Amino acid sequence: MIPRIATRTRLVLVVHRREERKPTNTGRLAIACLSNSQAILRGHESSPVAPFAWDGSTQPLLLFPHADAIPIARFAASERPITLIVPDGTWRQAAKVRARVPGLSDVPCVSIEREAPTMYRLRHETRDGGLATIEAIARALGVLEGGHVRSALERFSRRCVPDGQTPASFGRMTAPPSLPLATQMEPDAQAGVQVMPPSASCV
């Protein structure tokens, strides 16, 4: 069963085209769980990404540890709802999102505190302190939304990749082959965690 997690924060996952169908991709797990979420595909030269725009009543934040990034905790008490933009791809691909997606250069960049190392060994991690996408999202939302959101995402990801390293375990997630691109579902009336019938499942 997939936990259905409603949040005040909106997640926008910016997925590199080479990442979309990788069986080791973890960003799609977060999209499957978070009702207030959207995925944007980038990297196709024939289909450039439209300029990123946001509602003026919200606060957009780009999650990536650029040199000018500030701690995400500073926005934990934001009066405006947060739109959290998360690059999904290799470290090199993620680092380019700010420059490659029009409009993101004007968005404040935030980072999360260094904690325990990644539990995933699906890929060779070339950066000290690097995390899988769902781990970064879970930790960021733990700050913005509360520990219950982080715990729900981490429990689900551990169930999908129980040993942290076996692609076959991850591959048994019977999800649609593509991310739900450029779509957004309405959040539940109150932020919380519910269980929904599985459109995808981890066994």
FENWOTA-V482191 format. One line per field, one symbol per residue. psi: psi as a letter, one per 30 degrees, with the letter a starting at -180 (. if undefined). burial: b if it has 9 or more other ideal C-beta (glycine too) atoms within 8 Angstrom, else e. Layout:
psi->???
burial->???
This chain:
psi->kkkjjklekkkjjjkkeffegkfgkfefeeeeejeilkkkklfjefikklkkllkffljkkkjkhlegklkfffgegkfkkkjjkjkjaleeeeffeeffjkffffkkklllkkbklkfkhfljjfkkgklleeeeeeeefeeeflfeeeeeeeeeeeeeiegffjeeeefgjilkfllikhlklkllekkaklklkjfllk.
burial->ebbbbbbbbbbbbbbbbebbeeeebbbbbbbbbbbbbbbbbbeeeeeebeebeeeeebbbbbbbeeeebbebeebeebeebbbbbbbbbeeebbbebbeebebbeebebbbbeeeeebebebeeeeeeeebbbbbbbbbbbbbbbeebbbbbbbbbbbebbeebeeeebbeebeeeeebebeeeeebbeebebbebeeebeee
